[in-house]
């Protein structure tokens, strides 16, 4: 499972697997916990390769070492938040901005390179914990999310709409109560991500095959 700080969440480096908090404190750890508890007989091995601050350029630069060389059966990707966010919190530093055309081209390249060697891919949309779709950053994040959906449909991967997963939660919980900066969620937010991921991969909560 690879991505930015939302995936990283303080995971151990360089491995991102092993005992205790090696997978970090976010959705990756929660997903692993559910898989181990409900399907212990499968001996699923989860590795966290998230790195805080990463954008799709960074993923492309380390993809061979951190993904392909590990020969995974499945790969999950959650990237795009920093690609959008830097356009808003660092508007003058344009070299840090990853515009949507570059984002689409690089993400598609990663999927195309990886797909032949794995059993499956999961593409998760970037998100912004803001219920107003007219908010500028939320609207931009939605456009990047639409790119992820289009690539998932084009390449036949599993698709997780994380923004949609937050919608029912945001009907009852104020955004700042989930994430002070509307980006880095608390445990409730990470559980929302984990639940969306598990539902998308066909996880049976009662352990049925």
N, C-alpha and C positions, 0 to 999 in steps of 0.2 A: 504494500500500500504506500503510494508515493504522493508527495505534494509539498505544501508550504507549512506555515506554522500551525494551521488547523490540524494537519496530520501529525506533525512533529510532536507538539505538546510535551516537550521535555523528555523525549525518548532517549535511551542510551545510544551513544555514538562510539564507534562507527556501526555496530551491528544492528541495533534496534530490535533485538529479540533476546529472550532468556528469562531470568527470574524477576520477580517483584515488579518494579515500575519500568522495566526495560522498553516497553511499548509506549511509554508516556501515559498521560492522564486523560486522553481524549477519546474520540470515537473509535480509533483503532483498538485501543485496549478493551473498550466495551464490546466491540464486535468479536474480538478474540475470546473474551470471557463467555459470551453467549455460545459461540461455536464449541468451546471446550466443555461447557456445562451440559449442553443439550445433545451434542454429538461427540462424546469423548472417544468413541470407537473409531472415528475417522482420523484421529491424530493430525488435525489440521495444524500446519506450521505457518504462523503469521509473522511477517517482517515489516517493520515500520521504517520507511526510507524518506519520511518527510524532513524538510529542512526549512526552518523559519526564514522568511524573507524571500523565498524562491518565487520566480515566475516561470513561464514556459520556456524562456531562453535557458534558465538555469537547469531545468529538467533535461532539455536537449543536450546540454554540455556534459551531464553526468549519467545519461541514460544507459550507455554501454556498461559502465562499471556497476551502477546501482540497480539496474534492472536486467538487461540482457545477459550479462555474465553470470547472474545468479540462477538462470534457467528456471524461472518460476512457472508453475502451472497456470496461475491466474495473476492478473495485474489489475490493481485499482488505482485510478488517477483522480485527484482532486486538485486542480490548479486553475488560476485565473484571478484570484482575489487581488494579489499584488499587481498583476498586470493592469487591472482597473484602478486600484486604490492610489497608486503612485501618480496617476493623472490628476488626482484630486488633492492629495495631501502634499505633493511635491510638484505643483504645476510648472514651476520654472525649470526643473531638472528634467528636460525632455528626453534625455538619453535613457532614463529609467522607465519611460512610458512604453508599454507594449500595445500598440494599436491593434484593432480587431482583425485586420487582414493578416498581420504577422502571427497573431495568436492562433488563428484558424489554420494557417499553413504549417506552423510548427507542431500543433497538437495532432493534426492529421498525419504528419510525417511520423510522429512517435507511434501512433496507432498502426499505421501501415507497416512499419518496421517490426513491430512486436507481434502482431496478430498471427503470422504463420507459425510461430514457435510456442504458442500458449494454447491452453484449452479455452480460455475466455478472458475477456477484458470488461472492466467496469469503468464507465466514465461518469463522474459526478460533477454537477455544475458548481461554479463558484456562487457565492451567495452574499447578500447584505441584509442584516437583520433589521429591516425597515419595512413596515407594512404599506407605506405610501409608494405606489409604483411610479408616481410622478417625481419623486425625489431624484435628483440628477444622477447620483452614484448608483442608486437602486436601478434606475432605468438602464444605465450603462451595463450593470452587472447582468440584468435580464438579457441584454443583447448578446453578451458573451455566453450566457447560459444557452441561448438559442443556437449558438454555434456548436456547443457541445452536443446538444440534442441532434442537430443535423448530421454531425460526424458519426454519432452513435447509430443513427438510422442508416446512414450510408454504408458503414462498415459492419453492421450487424453486431454491435456490442450491447451489453446491458447498460441501461441509462438510469441514473438517479437524479431526480429533480430536487435538489436540496432546498432551493428557494420555496418551492411548493410545500415541502415538508414543514417549513416554519410557519406557513400561513395560519393553520388552525391554532397553533400555540400563540401566535401574535394577536389573536382575537381576544386573548385573556391575560397575556403577560406583556408589560411594557418593554420595548426593545432594550433599554438600558438595564433591565433586570435579568436579561439573558446574556448581554454582552455590553460592557461599559462603552466600548468603541463601535458597537454594532458589527463587529467582525470576529472577535475572539470570544466564543461562547463559554458559558459556565457548564456545569455538569448537565443541566436540563437541556441546554443547546446541543451538547455532544451526544446526549441520549437520543435527541431528535434525529441527528445525523446517522447514528448507529441503527436506529429503527428503520429509517428510510433505506439504508444500505441493505440491511438484512431482508426487508420485504422485497427489494428488487432482485435479490439473488435466489428468492424462493425459500427462504428460511422458514421452517415450520416450528412455531413457538411451542408446540406440544411434543416435538421430537419425532413426528411422523416422517417416514421416508417418502 
